[in-house]
Amino acid sequence: MANEAADDETSYWIGRFSNIRQFVTQRTGRAPHKPLLLLYLLGRFRRSGSTSVTFIEVEPVLRKLLVDFGPPNPRPRPEFPFARLENDGLWMVRGPNGEPNPGDNAVKLRQGGYVGELSSELVQALTNSSDLVDTLANYLLYREFPESIHSLIAASVGLVFNNPILYDNYDSYEIVNRRKRPPGFRELVLDFFDGQCAFCGFYGRLDGQYVGVEAAHIQWFAYEGASDLSNGIALCALHHVLFDLGVMGIDEELAIDVSVRFDSESSAARLVVSELKGKPIERFRKASSRVSPVNIAWHRTQVFKRPRSK
Ligand SMILES: [Zn+2]
């Protein structure tokens, strides 16, 4: 009985989080503002039990999260999620004397000393269930981002999971995304690329099994990316992370691209990243390649780190 009640409570909160309204500019555009704010708030609650934060304190943190993990938008706007999350009923923004939420005006939020606070209903639920922070953070990560960068985002928001097994649960992927990850994607992609990283050619086996090479989605699975050869690329573990972070990309000529924002301060970084710029991805130029220019364009607009505007 107790477990059923806990499951109901968990489903209820996942439902609430799944109803968060996100500002999406086109069908596939990314808008991880509210999820990143919530991940930060969950991490903060886990670390210190704190349920509120001033805009002044959270603004630089949120700006950095948006630059690092958001789409390559020239102007990240931390004031958007801070002010607008109140509409989803999970959060409330008030001035020092109870003044109402002034809206997404950074100057007003900063100068007025506005404070955001998690709703008392959510705080109560987080206090009652020690697993709820893990579950909700896990939900947000799977909903918004590829697995290759989950641990990096968790570390950036200072979130330590109580239960790494839950966090690593393959099934949660399906529950969160409400669709199944088709089996065989990894095999399909690795076969097509002969088990080699498409960027550096890394190839290795341990006891006959490929190691260190993964099948990456070009358009993220979390954003409707297909699990087939129109959207797959084999990448070594390092290049997979750099690709999902937008340090590396694929240009219109089907060659490797490297963000101008990447500093290669070591000769190794120059060798395995910077000097690969412009190198053609041979497999994509084969007649049998089915890679879709639409998926490559999605990655270029939604993930690849373009130059910052002046
Ligand atoms: Zn590689």
Residues whose N, C-alpha, C, O or C-beta is under 5 A from the ligand:
A	BS01	ZN	C197 F199 C200 G201 F202 C236 H239
